[in-house]
């Protein structure tokens, strides 16, 4: 049995939460739910980009076809066609294509180390991106990881001296909410905020809604997905699944995220990161010491899991399209509930 109430997490009473809001906040919630900035995310096509010849341009075309506001692309998504392997001229061509489609581009990288971060900033600026996501992937004691990450992120202004980019730090399965906030405070860069991932706190032994409550003042972007949580050596692992079929309180998290910000929405992008089949083991544990050791790990990847490659690639593409429909339906339900209780 799982030692926390994951099977009831999805029953978080988001309807009662909406009903208890003042009329003005309910109206604001309804308006924001109908206009939430949804972004395509390259990880929803992880296997297609590794094995199916899908490119960052194809993702932009998907975002346009789905009527999304933008797209989030990792610098290494797309194998030989990825942003990291493009010439300066090719990056400029991609920038023009994304702009022509009327989309906002966010770039992502899986490091905070100087060389990788500097190169990701170069790519982001060359492609006209407005935001760059990063996260530390160090092996070591948590206290050391915090210190190393602070030192890394204090270089952001030197990489982007004209201040053209926003930067986000993602909770990526190892650091807990208070540790991320500690990093933000130590870096003290007003252009650095948090990216809240719907599932990643589970591996750091945190529950979704308490983690969101802690991070909320600092969250400006989101990765939307669902997962099944399983016990793992005294911690929790997660297996990503079809949105709406897992253990996460997706409606409740969307409500809280949409409510952030008074005069204007605080959350600027909801990245649709369907990851059906992605597995992440526990990295933090109930019985760990005050300064636990985090082992080395690779950037995220999903196992192919089948010999029928064409079928698996079709399944992934269908899941990505289905998530757009599912999240839009959730937002419609939230808007309708807010209107109904006004």
Buried (B, 14 or more C-beta within 10 A) or exposed (E): EEEBEBEEBBEBEBBEBBEEBEEEBBBBBBBBBBEBBBBBBBBBBBBBBBBBEBBBBBBBBBBBEBEBBBBBBBBBBBBEBBBBEBEEEBBBBBBEBBBEBEBBBBBBBBBBBEEBBBBBBBBBBBBBBBBBBBBBBBEBBBEBBBBBBBEBBBBBEEBBEEEEBBBBBBBBBBBBBEBBBBBBEBBEBEBBBBBBBBBBBBBBBBBBBEBBEBBBEBBBBBBBBBBBBBBBEEBBBBBBBBBBEBBBBBBBBBBBBBBBBEEEBBBBBBBBBBBBBBBBBBBBBEEBEEEBEBEEBEEBEBEBEEEEEEEBBEBBBEBBBBBBEBBBEBBEBBBEBBBEBE
